[in-house]
Amino acid sequence: MTAFVRFEVVRTLRNIRYLAFLVVMPVVFYLLWGRTGGPAAMVAMSVYAACGGALLGSGNTIAEDRFTGWIRQLRVTPLSDRAWLTGKIVQGVLTVIPGVLIVSVVAVFTGHVELAATKWLGLAALFLLGSLPFALIGVFFGMLFRGKTATVALMLVFFALMFIGGVIAGNTTIPGGSVTPTYNLLAAGIQISQGQPIGGGYLLNLGGWTALAGVAVLLRWRRA
C-alpha cells in the first residue's frame, strides 16, 4: 500500500490544476489580504489549503479513475480493495502538506509571523488530523460521482465550506456556520497560534464530522 500511496501523492502533485488552485491561490490570497493579519490570517489560508487539498486530492482522482476505468485495472493487481480505500484516504491527508507548508513559509518571511516551536508543531498536528474529515468527504464524492461531475460537486462543497465556515468571509456571518468543520478547524488553529488550549467543542465537532463522513464512505464503498 505504501507504494500505491506514494504513486498517488506524486501523481497529484504533478497536477497543474492542483498546484495552481490549492498551493498558489492561498499564497496569493495571503499576500494580497493577509500579510497584516498576523497568525490568524496564516491559519485561515492554511485551512483553505488543507480543506481543498484533502477534498480534491483524493476525491478528484477517484472520480477520474472511475471514469477512465483505472480502478477496474487495479482490481487485477495484488492491491486489495481495503488497501485501496485506506490508501486514498491517506493520500487525501498527505496532499494538504504542500499548501499548508508554503503558506506558513510565506507568512514567516512576508507577514513576519513568529511562533514558538511548540505552536508550529501543534498547528502541524492539527492540520494533518483535522484534514481527515475533508479527505473522507472527498472520497465519498469521488465514489458517488464520475469525472467532471465530481469536480464540480467537490468545488461547490469546498467553496460552501469556506464561505459558511468563515474562512473567506473572516467571520461566521451565516447562521449555523459554527457547525461546519472549516469553522472549527479555523478556530482551533487560531487558539493554538495564540497559545491557548483548544476548546473541546472544536475537537468534538471535527471528530463528529470524521465519524459521519467515515460511515458515509463505508456505506458507499460496500455498494460499489
MIDOSE-1310 file (N, C-alpha, C; in nm, 2 decimals, decimal comma, always signed):
residues 224
mtaf	+0,08/-0,12/+0,00/+0,00/+0,00/+0,00/+0,09/+0,13/+0,00; +0,20/+0,12/+0,06/+0,29/+0,24/+0,07/+0,33/+0,28/-0,07; +0,36/+0,19/-0,16/+0,40/+0,23/-0,30/+0,28/+0,29/-0,37; +0,16/+0,24/-0,34/+0,04/+0,29/-0,41/+0,02/+0,44/-0,36
vrfe	+0,03/+0,46/-0,23/+0,01/+0,60/-0,17/+0,11/+0,69/-0,23; +0,24/+0,65/-0,24/+0,34/+0,73/-0,29/+0,32/+0,77/-0,44; +0,27/+0,67/-0,51/+0,24/+0,69/-0,65/+0,13/+0,79/-0,67; +0,02/+0,78/-0,59/-0,09/+0,87/-0,59/-0,06/+1,01/-0,55
vvrt	+0,02/+1,02/-0,45/+0,06/+1,16/-0,40/+0,14/+1,23/-0,51; +0,24/+1,16/-0,56/+0,33/+1,22/-0,67/+0,24/+1,25/-0,79; +0,15/+1,17/-0,82/+0,06/+1,20/-0,93/-0,03/+1,32/-0,91; -0,07/+1,34/-0,79/-0,15/+1,46/-0,75/-0,06/+1,59/-0,76
lrni	+0,06/+1,57/-0,71/+0,15/+1,69/-0,71/+0,19/+1,73/-0,85; +0,18/+1,64/-0,94/+0,21/+1,68/-1,08/+0,10/+1,74/-1,15; -0,02/+1,75/-1,09/-0,14/+1,80/-1,15/-0,13/+1,96/-1,14; -0,12/+2,02/-1,25/-0,11/+2,17/-1,25/-0,23/+2,24/-1,19
ryla	-0,35/+2,18/-1,21/-0,47/+2,24/-1,15/-0,46/+2,24/-1,00; -0,41/+2,13/-0,95/-0,40/+2,11/-0,80/-0,30/+2,22/-0,75; -0,19/+2,23/-0,81/-0,08/+2,32/-0,76/-0,13/+2,47/-0,77; -0,20/+2,50/-0,88/-0,25/+2,64/-0,90/-0,36/+2,67/-0,80
flvv	-0,45/+2,58/-0,78/-0,57/+2,62/-0,70/-0,55/+2,60/-0,55; -0,47/+2,50/-0,51/-0,46/+2,47/-0,37/-0,32/+2,50/-0,31; -0,23/+2,54/-0,39/-0,10/+2,59/-0,34/-0,08/+2,73/-0,37; -0,09/+2,77/-0,50/-0,07/+2,91/-0,54/-0,18/+3,00/-0,49
mpvv	-0,30/+2,96/-0,50/-0,41/+3,05/-0,47/-0,41/+3,10/-0,32; -0,40/+3,00/-0,22/-0,39/+3,05/-0,09/-0,28/+3,14/-0,06; -0,16/+3,12/-0,12/-0,05/+3,21/-0,11/-0,08/+3,35/-0,16; -0,14/+3,35/-0,28/-0,18/+3,48/-0,34/-0,28/+3,55/-0,25
fyll	-0,38/+3,48/-0,20/-0,47/+3,55/-0,11/-0,41/+3,60/+0,01; -0,31/+3,53/+0,06/-0,24/+3,57/+0,18/-0,16/+3,70/+0,15; -0,09/+3,70/+0,04/-0,01/+3,81/+0,00/-0,09/+3,94/-0,02; -0,21/+3,92/-0,08/-0,30/+4,03/-0,11/-0,37/+4,09/+0,01
wgrt	-0,42/+4,00/+0,10/-0,50/+4,05/+0,21/-0,45/+4,01/+0,35; -0,36/+3,91/+0,36/-0,33/+3,86/+0,49/-0,20/+3,90/+0,56; -0,12/+3,97/+0,49/+0,02/+4,00/+0,55/+0,01/+4,08/+0,67; -0,09/+4,16/+0,69/-0,11/+4,24/+0,81/-0,20/+4,17/+0,91
ggpa	-0,25/+4,05/+0,88/-0,34/+3,99/+0,97/-0,29/+3,90/+1,08; -0,15/+3,89/+1,08/-0,09/+3,81/+1,19/-0,11/+3,66/+1,17; -0,09/+3,59/+1,27/-0,11/+3,44/+1,27/-0,25/+3,40/+1,22; -0,35/+3,47/+1,26/-0,49/+3,43/+1,23/-0,51/+3,43/+1,08
amva	-0,45/+3,52/+1,00/-0,46/+3,52/+0,85/-0,39/+3,40/+0,80; -0,27/+3,37/+0,85/-0,20/+3,25/+0,81/-0,28/+3,12/+0,84; -0,34/+3,11/+0,95/-0,42/+3,00/+0,99/-0,54/+2,98/+0,89; -0,60/+3,10/+0,86/-0,72/+3,09/+0,76/-0,68/+3,04/+0,63
msvy	-0,56/+3,09/+0,57/-0,52/+3,04/+0,44/-0,47/+2,89/+0,45; -0,42/+2,85/+0,57/-0,38/+2,71/+0,58/-0,50/+2,62/+0,58; -0,61/+2,67/+0,64/-0,74/+2,60/+0,64/-0,79/+2,58/+0,50; -0,77/+2,69/+0,42/-0,81/+2,69/+0,28/-0,73/+2,58/+0,21
aacg	-0,60/+2,58/+0,23/-0,51/+2,48/+0,16/-0,54/+2,34/+0,21; -0,56/+2,32/+0,34/-0,59/+2,19/+0,39/-0,72/+2,13/+0,35; -0,82/+2,21/+0,36/-0,96/+2,17/+0,32/-0,96/+2,13/+0,17; -0,91/+2,22/+0,09/-0,91/+2,20/-0,06/-0,82/+2,08/-0,10
gall	-0,70/+2,07/-0,03/-0,61/+1,96/-0,07/-0,67/+1,83/-0,03; -0,73/+1,82/+0,08/-0,79/+1,69/+0,13/-0,91/+1,65/+0,04; -1,00/+1,75/+0,01/-1,12/+1,72/-0,07/-1,08/+1,68/-0,21; -1,00/+1,76/-0,27/-0,97/+1,73/-0,42/-0,86/+1,64/-0,44
gsgn	-0,77/+1,63/-0,34/-0,65/+1,54/-0,35/-0,70/+1,39/-0,37; -0,80/+1,35/-0,30/-0,85/+1,22/-0,30/-0,97/+1,20/-0,39; -1,07/+1,29/-0,37/-1,19/+1,28/-0,45/-1,18/+1,29/-0,60; -1,10/+1,39/-0,64/-1,09/+1,41/-0,78/-1,03/+1,29/-0,85
tiae	-0,92/+1,24/-0,80/-0,85/+1,13/-0,86/-0,94/+1,00/-0,86; -1,02/+0,98/-0,76/-1,11/+0,86/-0,76/-1,21/+0,88/-0,87; -1,27/+1,00/-0,88/-1,37/+1,02/-0,99/-1,31/+1,00/-1,13; -1,19/+1,05/-1,15/-1,13/+1,03/-1,28/-1,09/+0,89/-1,30
drft	-1,05/+0,82/-1,20/-1,01/+0,67/-1,22/-1,14/+0,59/-1,25; -1,25/+0,62/-1,19/-1,37/+0,55/-1,22/-1,42/+0,58/-1,36; -1,40/+0,70/-1,41/-1,44/+0,74/-1,54/-1,35/+0,67/-1,65; -1,22/+0,66/-1,62/-1,13/+0,61/-1,72/-1,12/+0,45/-1,71
gwir	-1,17/+0,39/-1,60/-1,16/+0,25/-1,59/-1,04/+0,20/-1,52; -0,96/+0,30/-1,46/-0,83/+0,26/-1,40/-0,86/+0,18/-1,27; -0,97/+0,20/-1,20/-1,00/+0,13/-1,08/-1,02/-0,02/-1,11; -1,08/-0,05/-1,23/-1,10/-0,19/-1,27/-0,97/-0,25/-1,30
qlrv	-0,88/-0,18/-1,35/-0,74/-0,23/-1,37/-0,67/-0,26/-1,24; -0,69/-0,18/-1,14/-0,63/-0,20/-1,01/-0,68/-0,33/-0,95; -0,80/-0,37/-0,98/-0,86/-0,49/-0,91/-0,79/-0,62/-0,96; -0,72/-0,61/-1,07/-0,65/-0,74/-1,11/-0,50/-0,74/-1,05
tpls	-0,47/-0,64/-0,97/-0,34/-0,63/-0,91/-0,35/-0,69/-0,77; -0,24/-0,71/-0,70/-0,24/-0,76/-0,56/-0,30/-0,66/-0,46; -0,32/-0,54/-0,50/-0,38/-0,44/-0,41/-0,52/-0,47/-0,38; -0,55/-0,49/-0,25/-0,69/-0,52/-0,21/-0,77/-0,40/-0,21
draw	-0,91/-0,42/-0,21/-1,00/-0,31/-0,21/-0,98/-0,23/-0,08; -0,96/-0,30/+0,03/-0,94/-0,23/+0,16/-0,81/-0,15/+0,16; -0,71/-0,20/+0,10/-0,58/-0,12/+0,09/-0,60/+0,00/+0,00; -0,68/-0,02/-0,11/-0,70/+0,09/-0,20/-0,77/+0,20/-0,13
ltgk	-0,88/+0,17/-0,05/-0,96/+0,27/+0,02/-0,87/+0,34/+0,12; -0,80/+0,26/+0,20/-0,71/+0,32/+0,30/-0,61/+0,41/+0,24; -0,55/+0,37/+0,13/-0,45/+0,45/+0,06/-0,51/+0,58/+0,01; -0,63/+0,58/-0,05/-0,69/+0,70/-0,09/-0,72/+0,80/+0,02
ivqg	-0,76/+0,75/+0,13/-0,78/+0,84/+0,25/-0,64/+0,90/+0,30; -0,54/+0,81/+0,30/-0,41/+0,86/+0,34/-0,36/+0,97/+0,24; -0,38/+0,94/+0,11/-0,34/+1,03/+0,01/-0,41/+1,17/+0,03; -0,54/+1,17/+0,06/-0,61/+1,29/+0,08/-0,55/+1,37/+0,20
vltv	-0,51/+1,30/+0,30/-0,44/+1,37/+0,42/-0,31/+1,43/+0,38; -0,23/+1,35/+0,31/-0,09/+1,39/+0,28/-0,09/+1,51/+0,18; -0,19/+1,52/+0,10/-0,18/+1,62/+0,00/-0,21/+1,76/+0,05; -0,24/+1,77/+0,18/-0,26/+1,90/+0,24/-0,13/+1,96/+0,28
ipgv	-0,02/+1,88/+0,28/+0,10/+1,93/+0,34/+0,17/+2,04/+0,25; +0,18/+2,03/+0,12/+0,24/+2,14/+0,04/+0,18/+2,27/+0,06; +0,05/+2,28/+0,05/-0,02/+2,41/+0,06/+0,00/+2,47/+0,19; -0,02/+2,39/+0,30/-0,01/+2,45/+0,44/+0,14/+2,49/+0,46
livs	+0,23/+2,41/+0,42/+0,37/+2,44/+0,44/+0,41/+2,57/+0,37; +0,37/+2,58/+0,24/+0,42/+2,70/+0,17/+0,35/+2,83/+0,22; +0,22/+2,82/+0,26/+0,15/+2,93/+0,32/+0,23/+2,97/+0,45; +0,27/+2,88/+0,53/+0,34/+2,91/+0,65/+0,47/+2,97/+0,63
vvav	+0,55/+2,92/+0,53/+0,68/+2,98/+0,50/+0,66/+3,13/+0,45; +0,56/+3,15/+0,36/+0,54/+3,28/+0,31/+0,50/+3,38/+0,42; +0,42/+3,33/+0,52/+0,37/+3,41/+0,63/+0,49/+3,45/+0,72; +0,59/+3,36/+0,73/+0,71/+3,39/+0,82/+0,79/+3,50/+0,75
ftgh	+0,81/+3,49/+0,62/+0,90/+3,58/+0,55/+0,84/+3,71/+0,50; +0,71/+3,71/+0,48/+0,64/+3,83/+0,43/+0,55/+3,89/+0,53; +0,49/+3,81/+0,62/+0,40/+3,86/+0,72/+0,46/+3,87/+0,86; +0,59/+3,83/+0,86/+0,67/+3,84/+0,99/+0,60/+3,76/+1,10
vela	+0,54/+3,65/+1,07/+0,47/+3,57/+1,17/+0,58/+3,49/+1,25; +0,58/+3,50/+1,38/+0,68/+3,44/+1,47/+0,60/+3,36/+1,57; +0,62/+3,22/+1,57/+0,56/+3,14/+1,67/+0,66/+3,05/+1,73; +0,63/+3,01/+1,86/+0,72/+2,91/+1,92/+0,72/+2,78/+1,85
atkw	+0,82/+2,70/+1,87/+0,83/+2,57/+1,81/+0,71/+2,48/+1,85; +0,67/+2,49/+1,97/+0,55/+2,41/+2,02/+0,42/+2,45/+1,94; +0,41/+2,57/+1,91/+0,29/+2,62/+1,84/+0,29/+2,57/+1,70; +0,41/+2,57/+1,63/+0,42/+2,52/+1,50/+0,39/+2,37/+1,49
lgla	+0,44/+2,30/+1,59/+0,41/+2,15/+1,60/+0,26/+2,13/+1,62; +0,20/+2,21/+1,71/+0,06/+2,20/+1,73/-0,02/+2,22/+1,61; +0,01/+2,33/+1,53/-0,06/+2,36/+1,41/-0,04/+2,24/+1,31; +0,08/+2,19/+1,30/+0,10/+2,08/+1,20/+0,02/+1,96/+1,23
alfl	+0,01/+1,92/+1,36/-0,07/+1,81/+1,40/-0,21/+1,84/+1,38; -0,26/+1,96/+1,41/-0,40/+1,99/+1,39/-0,44/+1,98/+1,25; -0,36/+2,04/+1,16/-0,40/+2,04/+1,01/-0,39/+1,90/+0,95; -0,30/+1,82/+1,00/-0,30/+1,68/+0,95/-0,42/+1,60/+1,00
lgsl	-0,44/+1,60/+1,13/-0,56/+1,53/+1,18/-0,69/+1,59/+1,14; -0,69/+1,73/+1,14/-0,81/+1,80/+1,11/-0,85/+1,79/+0,96; -0,76/+1,75/+0,88/-0,80/+1,73/+0,74/-0,86/+1,60/+0,71; -0,87/+1,51/+0,81/-0,93/+1,38/+0,78/-1,07/+1,38/+0,74
pfal	-1,16/+1,46/+0,81/-1,30/+1,46/+0,76/-1,31/+1,51/+0,62; -1,23/+1,61/+0,58/-1,24/+1,66/+0,44/-1,19/+1,55/+0,34; -1,09/+1,48/+0,38/-1,04/+1,37/+0,29/-1,15/+1,26/+0,28; -1,22/+1,23/+0,38/-1,33/+1,13/+0,38/-1,45/+1,19/+0,29
igvf	-1,48/+1,31/+0,31/-1,58/+1,37/+0,22/-1,54/+1,37/+0,08; -1,42/+1,39/+0,05/-1,37/+1,39/-0,09/-1,38/+1,25/-0,14; -1,34/+1,15/-0,06/-1,35/+1,01/-0,11/-1,50/+0,97/-0,14; -1,59/+1,02/-0,05/-1,73/+0,99/-0,07/-1,78/+1,04/-0,20
fgml	-1,75/+1,17/-0,23/-1,80/+1,23/-0,35/-1,73/+1,17/-0,47; -1,60/+1,13/-0,46/-1,53/+1,06/-0,57/-1,60/+0,93/-0,60; -1,65/+0,86/-0,50/-1,72/+0,73/-0,53/-1,86/+0,75/-0,57; -1,92/+0,87/-0,54/-2,06/+0,90/-0,58/-2,07/+0,95/-0,72
frgk	-1,98/+1,03/-0,76/-1,99/+1,09/-0,90/-1,86/+1,04/-0,98; -1,88/+1,07/-1,11/-1,77/+1,03/-1,20/-1,72/+1,16/-1,28; -1,59/+1,16/-1,31/-1,53/+1,26/-1,40/-1,56/+1,40/-1,35; -1,59/+1,49/-1,45/-1,61/+1,63/-1,42/-1,72/+1,66/-1,33
tatv	-1,82/+1,57/-1,32/-1,94/+1,59/-1,23/-1,89/+1,60/-1,09; -1,79/+1,51/-1,06/-1,74/+1,50/-0,92/-1,66/+1,63/-0,89; -1,58/+1,68/-0,99/-1,50/+1,80/-0,97/-1,59/+1,92/-0,94; -1,70/+1,93/-1,02/-1,80/+2,04/-0,99/-1,86/+2,03/-0,85
alml	-1,90/+1,91/-0,81/-1,96/+1,89/-0,68/-1,86/+1,92/-0,57; -1,74/+1,87/-0,59/-1,64/+1,90/-0,48/-1,60/+2,05/-0,47; -1,60/+2,12/-0,59/-1,58/+2,26/-0,58/-1,69/+2,34/-0,51; -1,81/+2,29/-0,54/-1,93/+2,36/-0,47/-1,92/+2,33/-0,32
vffa	-1,89/+2,21/-0,28/-1,87/+2,18/-0,14/-1,76/+2,26/-0,08; -1,65/+2,27/-0,15/-1,53/+2,34/-0,10/-1,57/+2,49/-0,07; -1,62/+2,56/-0,17/-1,65/+2,70/-0,15/-1,76/+2,72/-0,05; -1,86/+2,63/-0,04/-1,96/+2,65/+0,06/-1,90/+2,64/+0,20
lmfi	-1,81/+2,54/+0,22/-1,74/+2,53/+0,35/-1,66/+2,65/+0,38; -1,59/+2,70/+0,28/-1,50/+2,82/+0,30/-1,58/+2,94/+0,34; -1,70/+2,96/+0,27/-1,78/+3,08/+0,30/-1,86/+3,07/+0,43; -1,93/+2,96/+0,44/-2,02/+2,94/+0,56/-1,94/+2,93/+0,68
ggvi	-1,82/+2,86/+0,67/-1,74/+2,85/+0,79/-1,66/+2,97/+0,83; -1,66/+3,08/+0,75/-1,60/+3,20/+0,79/-1,45/+3,21/+0,74; -1,40/+3,12/+0,67/-1,26/+3,12/+0,62/-1,24/+3,24/+0,52; -1,34/+3,25/+0,43/-1,33/+3,36/+0,33/-1,39/+3,49/+0,39
agnt	-1,51/+3,48/+0,45/-1,57/+3,60/+0,50/-1,50/+3,66/+0,62; -1,42/+3,58/+0,69/-1,35/+3,64/+0,80/-1,42/+3,62/+0,93; -1,55/+3,59/+0,93/-1,63/+3,56/+1,05/-1,75/+3,48/+1,00; -1,82/+3,42/+1,10/-1,93/+3,34/+1,07/-2,06/+3,43/+1,06
tipg	-2,08/+3,47/+0,94/-2,20/+3,56/+0,91/-2,32/+3,49/+0,88; -2,32/+3,36/+0,86/-2,43/+3,28/+0,82/-2,47/+3,20/+0,94; -2,60/+3,20/+0,98/-2,64/+3,12/+1,10/-2,61/+2,97/+1,08; -2,56/+2,91/+1,18/-2,52/+2,77/+1,17/-2,38/+2,75/+1,11
gsvt	-2,31/+2,85/+1,08/-2,18/+2,84/+1,02/-2,08/+2,77/+1,12; -2,10/+2,79/+1,25/-2,01/+2,73/+1,35/-2,02/+2,58/+1,35; -2,12/+2,52/+1,28/-2,13/+2,37/+1,28/-2,04/+2,31/+1,18; -1,99/+2,39/+1,08/-1,91/+2,34/+0,98/-1,77/+2,30/+1,03
ptyn	-1,71/+2,20/+0,97/-1,57/+2,16/+1,01/-1,47/+2,27/+0,98; -1,49/+2,35/+0,88/-1,39/+2,45/+0,85/-1,39/+2,56/+0,96; -1,50/+2,60/+1,01/-1,51/+2,70/+1,12/-1,43/+2,64/+1,24; -1,45/+2,52/+1,28/-1,39/+2,46/+1,39/-1,24/+2,44/+1,38
llaa	-1,20/+2,40/+1,26/-1,06/+2,39/+1,23/-0,99/+2,52/+1,24; -1,06/+2,62/+1,18/-1,00/+2,76/+1,19/-0,99/+2,81/+1,33; -1,10/+2,79/+1,41/-1,10/+2,84/+1,55/-0,99/+2,77/+1,63; -0,98/+2,64/+1,61/-0,88/+2,56/+1,69/-0,74/+2,61/+1,65
giqi	-0,72/+2,63/+1,52/-0,59/+2,68/+1,48/-0,55/+2,81/+1,53; -0,65/+2,90/+1,54/-0,62/+3,04/+1,60/-0,59/+3,02/+1,75; -0,66/+2,93/+1,81/-0,63/+2,92/+1,96/-0,49/+2,86/+1,98; -0,44/+2,77/+1,90/-0,31/+2,72/+1,91/-0,21/+2,83/+1,88
sqgq	-0,23/+2,91/+1,78/-0,14/+3,02/+1,74/-0,13/+3,12/+1,85; -0,23/+3,14/+1,93/-0,24/+3,23/+2,05/-0,19/+3,17/+2,18; -0,15/+3,04/+2,17/-0,10/+2,97/+2,29/-0,21/+2,93/+2,39; -0,34/+2,92/+2,34/-0,45/+2,89/+2,42/-0,48/+2,74/+2,41
pigg	-0,54/+2,68/+2,51/-0,58/+2,54/+2,49/-0,70/+2,53/+2,39; -0,70/+2,42/+2,31/-0,81/+2,41/+2,21/-0,94/+2,37/+2,28; -1,04/+2,44/+2,24/-1,17/+2,42/+2,30/-1,22/+2,28/+2,27; -1,27/+2,21/+2,37/-1,32/+2,07/+2,34/-1,43/+2,06/+2,24
gyll	-1,51/+2,17/+2,23/-1,62/+2,17/+2,13/-1,57/+2,16/+1,99; -1,45/+2,23/+1,96/-1,40/+2,23/+1,83/-1,35/+2,09/+1,79; -1,28/+2,02/+1,88/-1,24/+1,88/+1,86/-1,35/+1,79/+1,84; -1,45/+1,81/+1,93/-1,57/+1,72/+1,92/-1,64/+1,73/+1,79
nlgg	-1,65/+1,86/+1,74/-1,71/+1,88/+1,61/-1,63/+1,81/+1,50; -1,50/+1,83/+1,50/-1,42/+1,77/+1,39/-1,43/+1,61/+1,40; -1,43/+1,56/+1,52/-1,45/+1,42/+1,54/-1,58/+1,37/+1,49; -1,69/+1,45/+1,51/-1,82/+1,41/+1,47/-1,83/+1,41/+1,31
wtal	-1,77/+1,51/+1,25/-1,77/+1,51/+1,10/-1,69/+1,39/+1,05; -1,57/+1,36/+1,12/-1,49/+1,25/+1,07/-1,57/+1,12/+1,08; -1,64/+1,10/+1,19/-1,72/+0,98/+1,21/-1,84/+0,97/+1,10; -1,91/+1,08/+1,08/-2,02/+1,09/+0,99/-1,97/+1,06/+0,84
agva	-1,86/+1,13/+0,81/-1,81/+1,11/+0,67/-1,75/+0,96/+0,66; -1,69/+0,91/+0,76/-1,64/+0,77/+0,76/-1,75/+0,67/+0,73; -1,86/+0,69/+0,80/-1,98/+0,60/+0,78/-2,03/+0,61/+0,64; -2,04/+0,73/+0,59/-2,09/+0,75/+0,45/-2,00/+0,68/+0,35
vllr	-1,86/+0,69/+0,37/-1,77/+0,63/+0,28/-1,78/+0,48/+0,29; -1,80/+0,42/+0,41/-1,81/+0,27/+0,42/-1,94/+0,22/+0,35; -2,05/+0,30/+0,37/-2,17/+0,26/+0,31/-2,17/+0,26/+0,16; -2,11/+0,37/+0,11/-2,09/+0,38/-0,04/-2,00/+0,28/-0,09
wrra	-1,89/+0,25/-0,02/-1,79/+0,16/-0,07/-1,85/+0,02/-0,08; -1,93/-0,02/+0,02/-1,99/-0,15/+0,01/-2,09/-0,17/-0,10; -2,15/-0,06/-0,14/-2,25/-0,06/-0,25/-2,18/-0,06/-0,39; -2,05/-0,02/-0,39/-1,98/+0,00/-0,52/-1,94/-0,14/-0,57
